[in-house]
Amino acid sequence: MLRKLFVIGLFICVGAIHHSWSQSNVFQWKNSETLIVNDGMSEQTYKWKEGVLWLTKAKPLSSSMTDTFPIPIPDRTAEQVPVSYSQKSYYVEATDRISGYYQLDLHTVYANYEIKRSLRVYDNSSGVEWSLQVKGNGSLFESLDISNRELIEDAHLLSTNVPFYFSMPFSNPHFTTKVVSFQEATDHHSNIVNVREELPYRKPQYYKGSVLIAQDNHTSNVHLVVKMSPLQEAQSAYMGFDFSTDFSGIKVHSPGIVTSENDSEWQEAYRVFSVMYAGSESVALDAYKKYELNTHKYIPEKDNTFTMNTWGDRNRDSRVNEKFILNELEVAAQLGITNYQIDDGWQRGLSSNSATKTNSKLWDNWEESDWEVNLSRFPNGLAKITRKAKSLGIGLGLWFNPSKSDDYANWERDKDIMLGLHQQHGVSWIKIDGLRIGNKKSENNVNKMLQTAQEQADNLQFNIDVTAGKRGGYFFFNHFGNIFLENRYTDLGNYYPHLTLRNVWTLAKYVPIQRFQIEWLNKWRNKHKYPTNDLLKPYDIPFDYQFAITMMGQPLAWMEATGLPNEAFSVVKLINLWKKERSEMQMGVVHPLGEMPNGYHFTGFVSYTKNKTYVLLFRENTSQNIATFKLPLGEVKNKKFVKIAGEGNFINAKNTDFEVSFSAPFQFLWGFFE
């Protein structure tokens, strides 16, 4: 029989417990049955009675209006009477990496299962993080099997009995919803962000996605729900959809919980972030990105990277050897590289992507000895490489592909291998490639591998590749370092600067783009691979413009340094300016500006920091010289503009709008308002 999952957010199944006042006004008990949650954006009042918590009313903190909500149909987990129950609210002090937060924990024990759930509100950000753990009778959380079913006129899907684990009610049926879905496997996909806009209906409608935005058509208030999970089919126990909407509100599905009887292990559902009554879509998304930057703060000393990886010149591992790398390091230092990543090919075991012709190539499973240094390529091990890199002030990175057998059962061995690389060779960044998840066991084992490694080596960070397979996407495994977004090649004619800019721009609307590695190629290679009349081919676009595309993220010099012509090094002036400003700029909250890049638009970014508002603006191949940009938040009226670099010029500002001019296509302007 199908069962609904309990609702984390807006009606929660718990037993009556003793109450205590929290340390602040984030969680307050007005009386034994009334809980008030203040998340910095809104005040939400919940009724708690006979084991059920539901939202009775809510209001934005910015106005006196109040919405009331009907009593929802109780979730089926409320059918039992609790055996025992407890709650506590407390404050967790900030660490170097995580901001302080207030937390309310609810623990309920039933006859054959237990539930733990937490509401968490971070300092300096609005919204609530909802987490859930379950243990016991797994059939209580039975998933819907939609294999061999159509999503149109399916009796199960059109009923109200489809399992869900979070809901947010609407005060009226007249909302506009946007469901935002994302794609990884960027080797195969270029349009990685897709938005579907609809109006809810009486019957539930089901969607795949990670972000749901709902705007009240009367008041324009915006609610936001973010499901922090792998993308779609990469999830554990995926039901085929993530959200549903109807006149009554929003529900979140597919918690990733595996059904099993008498399970003695705790399982955690995919976490959810919610915020209600934001003044606009930009305000709501700003709240989510601030939350992300509080759960995993940007620390320049650890997170600032400017990486070079030689695989961008398409020679694969054929040039990965001691002599070549030593020469590369010298030239990379001249360019200003801070991290040199030796990709696939440094190790003894040859991967399936190796240029070497052999029948003994590896990918899914490796022996421990495969991760020893390849002495035929590096006769001195990595000793000379390490010394040279250190003398030039360059951090060393290596490539690693964990063994997949039995859902990463060898995670502890692989963790020890990576710790050995860190300790023996001073490796500070390891690129994690080849991941293939899709079930709870693989998720948990990969997470333990990465988390335990970082706990045992504080300075070790990971570069998570999302170019192929079922991996963590953009909302999962996203707190271990940065994300290797894509690799394009002029050899294949599939690298265009405007396509890279487009992916950066579309992602920056929803997630902290400073966590992404953004590619930058040698534009002088393979001119002949592009049509002579192609106005957007890399060769014709200035090298500094192409570097500027990467500046809000972590630049990836996807090239061989020794293959660059002398004229390429004129970009060093811009790189040095960027290095002086990047720490402050990348600690801010970044939003896209202008139009979505397509090669023929004015586009850009804004980063809101404590003291400055940075803007990075681009003129693509437009016929106009002047563009007006509108800030999503705040005003620039009466603020001074300071130009840092670029050929563009600031003209004037009025309220949230400002004008800039460019004398020719493919120019940029970078500066800040203060």
N, C-alpha and C positions, 0 to 999 in steps of 0.2 A: 504494500500500500504506500502511496506517495505521502510524504510528510513535509510540512514546511519546516525550514530551519527557523530557530528563534531569531528575533530581530534584535540586532545589537543596539541599534541607535534609538528606535522610537517606540518600541514596546519590548521590554526585556523580561524574561521569565525568571523571577527570583522569589525566594520566600521572604517572609517578614523577618527583619533582623533589627538589631539594636543600632541606633543612629548615633553619630558623633559629628560635631561641627568640624568642617575642614579648616585648614590654616589660612584660607583666604576666601574671597567671595566667588571663586570659580565654581565650587560645589557647596551648596548650602541646603540644609534640610529646614524648611519652614515649619514643618510639623512632622509627625510620624508617617504621613502619607504623601508629602509634597517635597519634591526635589527641584531645586533651581540650579541650572547650569548657565554660567556666564562665560562665553568663549571668546570675548573680546570684540565680537561682531554683533552678537544677539544674546538675548536672554530667553532661555527655554525652560518652561515649567512642565514637570512630569508628575503624573499621578502614580503612586506606588501602592498597590492594594492587591492582596490575595495572590501574591506571586507574579504580578504583571506590572511592568513599567510602561506607560504610554505618554506621549506628548499631548498635553491638554491645551497649551497655548504657547505662543512665542512672539517676540517682538524685536525689531532692530534697536540697537542701542542709540542710533542716531535720530530716532523719532518716537513719538508717543503711540503710534498705531500698534494694535495688538491683533494677531490672528488667533482664532480658536479652532480646534480640530475635534471631530467626532471620535468617540471611543472606537478603536479598531477591533476587528475580529481577533480574539486571542490566538496566539500561535499554539500549535498542538503540544509543544513542550510544556505548556502550562497545565496540562491535564492531570499531572501527578502532583502530589503534595510533597514539598521538600522534606528530606530527613534532617538536614542541618544546613546552616547558612551563616555567612559572615561577610563583613564589609570593612574596608578601611580606606581612608583618604589621607594622602600625605604629599609632601613636596620632596622632589629629588634635586639635589644641588647640581649645578652645571659642571661639566668637565671641559677639557680643552676642545673636545670634539662635539659634545652634545650640550645644548642649552638646558637650563633648568626647566622643570615642568611639574604641574600639579596632576595627580592621578587619583582616580577613584576605582577601587577594585571590588568586584562582586564575585563571591564564590558560593555556589549553590550545589548541594549534594542531593541527588534523587536516589531512588531505590536501585537503579542499575546504570546510572551515568552521573557525571559531574560536569559542571560548567564553570569556567573562569573567564571573566571578561573585564576589560579595563577601558575607562574613558581618560584620555590624556590631553591636557592643554599646555602648550609650551609658552614660555616667556617670550615676549616680543613678537608673537604671531597670533592670528585669530583662527578659530576653527577647532574641531575635535578630532583626535585620532581614536578610532574604535578598534580594539583588538579582542579576540575570542580564542579560547582554548577549550577543547572537549576531551573527555575520557569516558570510556564505558561502552554502553550499548550502541554500536555504530549504526544499527538499523534505524535508530531514531533520526539519523541524518541521511537517510537514503536519497541518493541522487536520482534525478530523472534521466532515464535512458532515451535519448532522442535519435539513436541510430536507426536508419531506415524510416525516419519520419520526416514529413514535410512540415515546415513552420506555418503553413497556411491551413486554416480550418482544422487544426489538430485539437481534438477535444481536451486533451490534457493541458496543452498550452493555453487554450482559451478559457480554462477554468481559473479559479483563484487558489488552486491547490498546489501550484508549482513551488517547490522548495526555494526559499530565499533566506538570507541571513542579515540583511540590513534594509531598512525602509525609511523614507522621508515623506511625510504627508504634504499634500497641497491644501491650501486654505480654500481654493476654488479650482474648478477644472480647466481654467483658461490660462494655461502656460504654453510657452514655446520651448521645446527641448532640443538640445544639440548633443548628439552622442559622437564622441571623438574616438576613433580607432586608430591604431598604430601598426606598422609593419616593421619587423626586423628582417633578417636574411637579406641585407642590403645589396649583396651580390646580384640578387634577382629582382629587387624592387627599388624604384627611385622615388615614387610618390608615397612617402612613408607615413603621412598624416592625412586622415580622411575624416570629413565632418558630415554628419547626416542630421538635417534639421527637420523636425516634425511637430505636429500638435498631438497631444494625447487623445485617446478615445476611451469609451466606456470599457471596451474589451482590451485586455493587456496586449501590448506590442513588445516584441523581444529584440534585443540588439547586442551585437558584439562591440566591445569598446573598453577603454580604461577611464575615460572622463565623461561625466554627464553634467551638462549645464542646463538649468531650468530657469527661465525668466518669466515672472508674472507679467502678463500682457497688460494689466491695468496699472500696477504700481511701478513696474520695471525693476523691482527687486530681483536679485539673482541668487539661486541656491546652487551649490556645487557638490558633487560627489565624485571622489576619485578612488578607484579600486587599484590597490598597489599589489599587483600580481604579475606573473609572466603574461605574455600576450596570447590571448585566445588558446589555440590548440597546444601551446606549450605548458598550459596549466595542468595541475593534477585533477583527475576526476572531472574533467571539463564537460559541462552539460550542453555546450554549443552556443551559449549566450551569457552575457554578463549583467545586463540591465533589462528591466522592463518598466514601462510606464502605463498608466491609465488615468482616468479622471481623479483618482484618489491620491496619486503620488508616484514615487519612485521606489523600485525594489532592486536589490543587488543579489545576483545569483552566483552559483559555482564557487563555493568557498574553498575548494581544494581539499576538503576533508574526505578521507578514504573510508568507506563503509566496511566495518568488520565487527563481528560480535565479540563481546567481552575483551575489548581492546584495553590493555593495561597501560598503554602509552598515551601521553598527552599529544594531541594534534592541534596546531594553530591554523586558523583560517587566514586567508589573505586579508591584510589590514585595509581599513577604509578610512578615508579622510572626508570630513564634511564641514561645510560652512553655509550658514543661512543668512539671508538679507544683506548680501553685498550690494553696494550701490550700482555696480556695473559688472559686466563679464570680466573686465580687466582687474577690477578690485578683487573679485573672487579668485581669479587665477594668481594674482599677486599674493593673496593669503596662502594659497597652496605652495607657491615657490618659497615664501618665507618659512613656512612650516618645514619644507624639505631642507632649507639651509639652517634650520635649528636642530633638526634631527641628525644632521651630518654637516657641521659647520665647515665652511671653506677656510682652510688654513694655508696661507700662501707658502710658508716654509716647507710644507709637505705636498701641497696640491699644485703649485705652479710648475708647469712643465713646458718645455719646447723640445719636442722629440724628433729625432731623425730615424727613419727605418728604410733600409736600402731596397726592400722588395718593390718599392714603387717604380723602379726602373725595369722591372719585369725580368730580371736575371735570376729570380728565385734564389736558391741557395748556392748557385754556381760560383759566386764570388765571396761567399762567406768563409773567410780564412784569415789567418793572423796578419799577413802582409797587407791585404786589402783593407782590413778594419783599422790597422794602425795608420795607414795613409788617410783613410776616411776621417778619423778623429781629428787630425790636424786641420783639415779643411772645414769640418763641421764646426770646430771652435771659432774659425774665422767668421762663420756665418752667425754665430751666437747661440748655437745649439747647447742646451743644458742637459739633455738626456739622450743617450744613444742606445737604441733598441736593436739588439742582434736577434733577428727573427729566426724562424725555422731554418735549421742548418748548422747551428753551433754544437748540437748534441750528437752523440754516437749513433743513435738509431735514426735511420732516414725515414722521413714521413712520405705519405702518398703524394705530396706536392713537390717532392725533391726533383731537381733537374737531372740527377744521377740516374742512369739506366740500371735498374736492378729489380729482381723479383721479390725482394724482401723488404718492401716498404710497409710502414706502420701508420695507423691513425686511431683506431678505437682503443687498442690496448697496448701497453708498453711494459717492458720489464724495468726494474730499477737501474740496471746497467745501461739501458738505452739513454739515460739522462746523465751519463758521464760525458765530459768534454770530448769532442771528436779530435783525437790527437793527430790524425792525418791532416786535418785542417788547421789545428792549433797545437803544434808540437810542444809548446811551452805551457799547455793548458791555457787558462785565461789570464795568467799572471802578467804578461806584458801588456795585454789589453787593459787590465785593471789599473796598472800603474800609469799608463799613458792617459787614460780617461781621467784619473784623479789629478794628475799634473795639470790638465787642461780645465779642471773644474766641471767636468762632465760626469753625470751619473750614468751608471750602466744598467741596462735592462735586458732581459732574456725572454724567450718564447717558451711556453709550456702548454702541453695538451694532456689533461688528466685522463687516466684510464677509466673507461666507461663500464667495464664488466660488472655485472650484478648491481647496476645502478650506483656506480662509484663506491663499491664496497672497499676499495683500496684507498679511500680518501685520506686515511691517516698516514699511510706510506707516502702518498703524493705530497701531503703537507710537509712531511719530514724532508723529502727531496727538495722542495722549494726553500725550506728553512736552511738547508745545507748550501744551496746556491747563494742565498743571502749572506750567510756567515762566511763562506769560503771566498766568495768573489765580490762581496760588497754590493750585490745586486739590490737596488731599491725599488724597482718596478718589474713586475712579471706580467707579460701578456698571456691571458688565459684564452686559449683557442679551442675549438672543437666541441664545446659543450653541447650535450643533447639531454635535455630534461623532459618532463612531461608526466612525471608521477611524484608522489610525496617523498618516496625514499631517495630518489636522485636529487630532488630539491634540498632535502635535509642534509644529505651527505656533502653536496657541493658547498652548501652554506657553512657546515662545520669545518670543512677543509680551509675555506678562505678566512673565516672568523678566527679559528684557532691559530692559524698561521700569523695573523695580525696581532693576536693577543700575545704571542710568544716573540714577535719581532715588531716592535712598535713602528719602525721606519719602513716596513715593507708594505707596498701598495700594489694593487692589481689593475690591469688594463683589460677590461672585459670585451672580447670581440663579439659583435652581433651581426657579422656579415653573412652567416649561413646557419642553418639548423634551427632547433628549438632551444633558445637561450633565455636569458633573463629579461630581455627587452629593455625598456626605459624606466620601469617602475619597480624592478625587482633585481636583486644583486647590484643595486646602484649606489651602495654606500661603502664600497671597498676600494675606491680609487677613481678611475674614469672609464668611459666607454669608447671603445674603438668603433666608430660609427660606420665607416665605409672605406673600401679601397677601389679606386678607379684607375684606369691605365690609358695613357695616350696611345699605347701600342694597339689597343682595341678600339680606339676612337670613341670611348664611352666617358671620358672625362671632359666635363664642361664646367668652368667656374660658376656659371649661374645656377647649375643644378646643385652643386655643393652649397652655394649660398641659399638656395631655396630650402634645402633640408635643414640647414641651421636655423633659418627664419621660421619655418613652420614648427620645429621642435621648441624653439625659444618661447613660444606663446604658452606652452604647457609645462615645461620642465626646466630646471636650472641648466642652461646651456654650457656653463663653465665646467660641467662634469663630462663634457664630450671632447674627444680628440677629433679635430677637423683637418682634413687632408689638404696639402699644398704641394703641387707637382712641379717638376722641371718642364716649363712650357716650351722649351726649345727642342724637345724631343718629338719626333714623329709628326712633323708638320704635314707630311704627305699623306697621313692617315685621315685628314679632314678635307672636305671639298674646298677648292680655292675660293669659292664665293660664299663660304660659311662665315657670317659676320660675328659669330660667337665662339669661334675656335680659339683654344687657349693661346696659341702663338701670338695672336694679335691683341691680347689683353695684357696691360702692364703687370709686371711681376709683383710690384708693391701692392697693386690693387688686389691681386690674387692672395697675397699674404694677409691683407687687411680683412679679407673674408673670414679668416680663422681667429681674429684677435679677441673676440668675446669668449672663445672656447680655449681649448688646449691645442696649439698648432702642431700638426704632424707633417714634418718635411718628408713626404713620401717620395724619396729620391736618393740617389747617390750624390754625396757632396762633391766627389771628384769628377762628376759628370757635368757640373755646372760651368757655363762660360764665364769669363771675367766680368762681363756686364751684369751678371746676376747679383754680384756682391754690393751693388749700389743700394740694395734693399736693407743693408745693415743699419743705415741711419734710422729708418723707420723701426726696425726691430729694437734698437737701443732705446728709442723713445717709448715704445710699447712696454719694454721691461721696466721702465721707471714708473709707469702708471698702472700696470696690469693688476697688481695686488689689490689696490683700492677699488679699481673698476670691477674686478671679478668677485669681490666680496659683496657686491650689490645685487639687486634683483633685476634681471634682464628681461625686457619685453621687445617684441618686434615693432618696427615703425614702418610707415609707408605702405606700399603695395607688395603683394607676394612676388618674389623674384620670378621672372620668366625670360630674362635677357633684355627686356625692353621697358623696364619700370624704374621708378625712383623707390628706393627701399633702404632699410637700415635697422638699427637697434638703439635702445636706450637702456642704460644701467643706472638705477637709483641707489646711490650710496648715502652714507650718513651726512656728508658735507657737499657732495657734488652730484650733478646729473650729467653723466657722460652720454654723448651721442656719437654713433658711428654710421655715416650715411653714404649711400652709393648711388651714383648715376649709372644705370646700365645703358644700353644702346638706344637712348631716347632721342627724339627730335627736338624736344624742349630743353632749355638751359636752366630754367628756374623751377623749383619744386617747393611746395608747402607741406610741411610735416606736422602732424598733430600728436601731442603726447597722450598716452593712455591714462596717465595719472599726473596730477600736479600742474603747476603753471611755470612758465619761464618769463613772464612779463616782469620787467624791471630787474632781471638778472643779467649779470655780465657773462658774455660768451668768451671762452678762452680757446683758441685754436691750437691744436697740438701738431697735426700733420694733415696732408692731403692738398689737392688742388682746388677743392671747393671753397666757397666763401659764405659766411653768415651774412644775411641781409638785415632782417629785423625779426622781432617777436611780438606776439599779441596774445595774451592769456595763455592758452595751451598750444597755440600754433606758432610756427616760426618758418621763415623762408630762407632758402639757401640757393646759391647759383653755382653752376659748373660750366666751364668753357668748352668742354668736349665730352663725348661718351667715355665710359669706363674711367671715371674719376671718383675719388672718395673724399670725405671730410670727416675728420675725427677731432673732437674737442669736448669741452664740458661747460655747463652753466653753473655759476655759483653766486 
